[in-house]
Amino acid sequence: MAGPGSLTDELGEQLAGWGKVVKIETRGRVSGRPVTVAVGYLEEADGSLLVAAGDPDADWARNLEADPNATATVGDRRFDVVAERLEPPVSGEVVVGLILRYGTSAERLGRGPAFRLRRAGEGPREADVPR
């Protein structure tokens, strides 16, 4: 989200409150301060969230790569998560799903990394473990 007090902040807060986007709070990899962004997501049956950045240099994504521990808020649910970077072809499937959910506003996705945000303390599902 943009700077404090901006329209983007207010809109992101409202959309997160409605459950339309997830608010992700990361720790700034340089500043060490909390950084919050609102992004589109897909929810998996196990409760994990799938997200993707539209830019390889998106600060929130780079923060997750530096420290995968974050906090996610969707509607009235707030929980600690651990980010797992997704690789092709799974990352491409996430981008397609986000475009289908959010429409053309998500078309620029795919240039940045994609992540699975799994609730902290929960390991990968058997289906997620490579064989």
C-alpha positions as a LaTeX table, in Angstrom:
\begin{tabular}{lrrr}
\hline
Residue & $x$ (\AA) & $y$ (\AA) & $z$ (\AA) \\
\hline
Met1 & 0.00 & 0.00 & 0.00 \\
Ala2 & 1.09 & 3.57 & $-0.43$ \\
Gly3 & 2.12 & 5.99 & 2.29 \\
Pro4 & 0.17 & 6.63 & 5.50 \\
Gly5 & $-3.13$ & 8.40 & 5.08 \\
Ser6 & $-3.33$ & 7.89 & 1.34 \\
Leu7 & $-6.43$ & 6.83 & $-0.57$ \\
Thr8 & $-4.65$ & 3.55 & $-1.42$ \\
Asp9 & $-4.24$ & 2.81 & 2.31 \\
Glu10 & $-7.91$ & 3.47 & 2.95 \\
Leu11 & $-9.02$ & 1.37 & $-0.02$ \\
Gly12 & $-6.65$ & $-1.48$ & 0.91 \\
Glu13 & $-7.96$ & $-1.43$ & 4.49 \\
Gln14 & $-11.56$ & $-1.52$ & 3.28 \\
Leu15 & $-10.93$ & $-4.34$ & 0.79 \\
Ala16 & $-9.02$ & $-6.36$ & 3.41 \\
Gly17 & $-11.87$ & $-5.85$ & 5.88 \\
Trp18 & $-14.28$ & $-7.24$ & 3.30 \\
Gly19 & $-11.97$ & $-10.21$ & 2.65 \\
Lys20 & $-11.35$ & $-9.17$ & $-0.98$ \\
Val21 & $-7.58$ & $-8.85$ & $-0.48$ \\
Val22 & $-5.10$ & $-10.02$ & 2.12 \\
Lys23 & $-3.13$ & $-7.53$ & 4.17 \\
Ile24 & 0.41 & $-8.84$ & 4.62 \\
Glu25 & 2.64 & $-7.34$ & 7.28 \\
Thr26 & 6.32 & $-8.05$ & 6.69 \\
Arg27 & 9.48 & $-6.80$ & 8.36 \\
Gly28 & 11.43 & $-4.34$ & 6.20 \\
Arg29 & 14.62 & $-6.08$ & 5.08 \\
Val30 & 16.57 & $-2.81$ & 5.33 \\
Ser31 & 14.65 & $-0.74$ & 7.90 \\
Gly32 & 13.55 & $-3.59$ & 10.16 \\
Arg33 & 10.22 & $-1.76$ & 10.58 \\
Pro34 & 6.80 & $-3.33$ & 9.97 \\
Val35 & 5.60 & $-2.86$ & 6.38 \\
Thr36 & 2.01 & $-3.58$ & 5.30 \\
Val37 & 0.68 & $-4.19$ & 1.80 \\
Ala38 & $-2.72$ & $-5.29$ & 0.47 \\
Val39 & $-2.63$ & $-7.84$ & $-2.36$ \\
Gly40 & $-5.00$ & $-10.20$ & $-4.15$ \\
Tyr41 & $-4.98$ & $-13.81$ & $-3.03$ \\
Leu42 & $-6.36$ & $-17.29$ & $-3.59$ \\
Glu43 & $-7.29$ & $-19.40$ & $-0.58$ \\
Glu44 & $-6.47$ & $-23.10$ & $-0.59$ \\
Ala45 & $-8.59$ & $-25.77$ & 1.11 \\
Asp46 & $-5.99$ & $-26.05$ & 3.89 \\
Gly47 & $-6.30$ & $-22.30$ & 4.65 \\
Ser48 & $-3.00$ & $-21.30$ & 3.04 \\
Leu49 & $-3.05$ & $-18.21$ & 0.83 \\
Leu50 & $-1.47$ & $-17.90$ & $-2.61$ \\
Val51 & $-0.17$ & $-14.47$ & $-3.67$ \\
Ala52 & 1.99 & $-13.09$ & $-6.49$ \\
Ala53 & 3.92 & $-9.88$ & $-7.08$ \\
Gly54 & 3.61 & $-7.93$ & $-10.33$ \\
Asp55 & 7.23 & $-6.79$ & $-10.14$ \\
Pro56 & 10.36 & $-8.78$ & $-9.28$ \\
Asp57 & 11.50 & $-5.80$ & $-7.16$ \\
Ala58 & 8.26 & $-5.45$ & $-5.17$ \\
Asp59 & 9.40 & $-4.55$ & $-1.67$ \\
Trp60 & 6.86 & $-6.79$ & 0.07 \\
Ala61 & 8.04 & $-9.81$ & $-1.94$ \\
Arg62 & 11.71 & $-9.03$ & $-1.33$ \\
Asn63 & 10.90 & $-8.67$ & 2.38 \\
Leu64 & 9.33 & $-12.15$ & 2.37 \\
Glu65 & 12.39 & $-13.57$ & 0.65 \\
Ala66 & 14.63 & $-12.03$ & 3.32 \\
Asp67 & 12.38 & $-13.12$ & 6.21 \\
Pro68 & 9.49 & $-15.47$ & 5.38 \\
Asn69 & 7.68 & $-14.78$ & 8.68 \\
Ala70 & 4.74 & $-12.39$ & 8.32 \\
Thr71 & 1.23 & $-11.66$ & 9.54 \\
Ala72 & $-1.81$ & $-11.97$ & 7.27 \\
Thr73 & $-5.22$ & $-10.37$ & 7.73 \\
Val74 & $-8.28$ & $-11.36$ & 5.71 \\
Gly75 & $-11.58$ & $-9.94$ & 6.91 \\
Asp76 & $-11.63$ & $-10.39$ & 10.68 \\
Arg77 & $-9.03$ & $-13.20$ & 10.61 \\
Arg78 & $-5.47$ & $-12.28$ & 11.57 \\
Phe79 & $-2.78$ & $-14.96$ & 11.76 \\
Asp80 & 0.96 & $-15.51$ & 11.56 \\
Val81 & 2.20 & $-17.05$ & 8.32 \\
Val82 & 5.39 & $-18.41$ & 6.82 \\
Ala83 & 5.96 & $-17.64$ & 3.14 \\
Glu84 & 7.17 & $-20.34$ & 0.77 \\
Arg85 & 8.32 & $-19.17$ & $-2.67$ \\
Leu86 & 6.60 & $-21.06$ & $-5.46$ \\
Glu87 & 8.40 & $-22.11$ & $-8.62$ \\
Pro88 & 7.02 & $-22.91$ & $-12.09$ \\
Pro89 & 4.71 & $-24.45$ & $-13.04$ \\
Val90 & 2.90 & $-23.83$ & $-9.72$ \\
Ser91 & 3.69 & $-20.10$ & $-9.71$ \\
Gly92 & 2.16 & $-19.79$ & $-13.20$ \\
Glu93 & $-0.99$ & $-21.57$ & $-12.03$ \\
Val94 & $-1.28$ & $-19.07$ & $-9.17$ \\
Val95 & $-1.00$ & $-16.15$ & $-11.60$ \\
Val96 & $-3.71$ & $-17.63$ & $-13.84$ \\
Gly97 & $-5.97$ & $-18.12$ & $-10.81$ \\
Leu98 & $-5.42$ & $-14.53$ & $-9.66$ \\
Ile99 & $-6.17$ & $-13.16$ & $-13.14$ \\
Leu100 & $-9.38$ & $-15.22$ & $-13.27$ \\
Arg101 & $-10.41$ & $-13.96$ & $-9.81$ \\
Tyr102 & $-9.46$ & $-10.30$ & $-10.17$ \\
Gly103 & $-9.65$ & $-9.74$ & $-13.94$ \\
Thr104 & $-7.47$ & $-7.47$ & $-15.97$ \\
Ser105 & $-6.15$ & $-5.65$ & $-12.91$ \\
Ala106 & $-4.07$ & $-8.77$ & $-12.25$ \\
Glu107 & $-2.66$ & $-9.05$ & $-15.80$ \\
Arg108 & 0.73 & $-7.63$ & $-14.84$ \\
Leu109 & 1.29 & $-10.50$ & $-12.42$ \\
Gly110 & 3.82 & $-13.12$ & $-13.32$ \\
Arg111 & 6.86 & $-10.87$ & $-13.51$ \\
Gly112 & 7.43 & $-11.11$ & $-9.76$ \\
Pro113 & 7.61 & $-14.07$ & $-7.39$ \\
Ala114 & 4.62 & $-16.05$ & $-6.13$ \\
Phe115 & 4.27 & $-17.37$ & $-2.58$ \\
Arg116 & 2.21 & $-19.77$ & $-0.50$ \\
Leu117 & 1.46 & $-18.17$ & 2.88 \\
Arg118 & 1.02 & $-21.10$ & 5.27 \\
Arg119 & $-0.16$ & $-20.59$ & 8.83 \\
Ala120 & 2.87 & $-20.60$ & 11.13 \\
Gly121 & 3.39 & $-23.95$ & 12.80 \\
Glu122 & 1.78 & $-25.93$ & 9.98 \\
Gly123 & 4.08 & $-27.99$ & 7.79 \\
Pro124 & 3.59 & $-28.74$ & 4.11 \\
Arg125 & 0.73 & $-31.03$ & 3.18 \\
Glu126 & 1.70 & $-34.41$ & 1.76 \\
Ala127 & 0.51 & $-33.22$ & $-1.65$ \\
Asp128 & 2.98 & $-30.30$ & $-1.45$ \\
Val129 & 6.02 & $-32.49$ & $-0.74$ \\
Pro130 & 8.01 & $-33.39$ & $-3.88$ \\
Arg131 & 8.55 & $-37.12$ & $-4.37$ \\
\hline
\end{tabular}
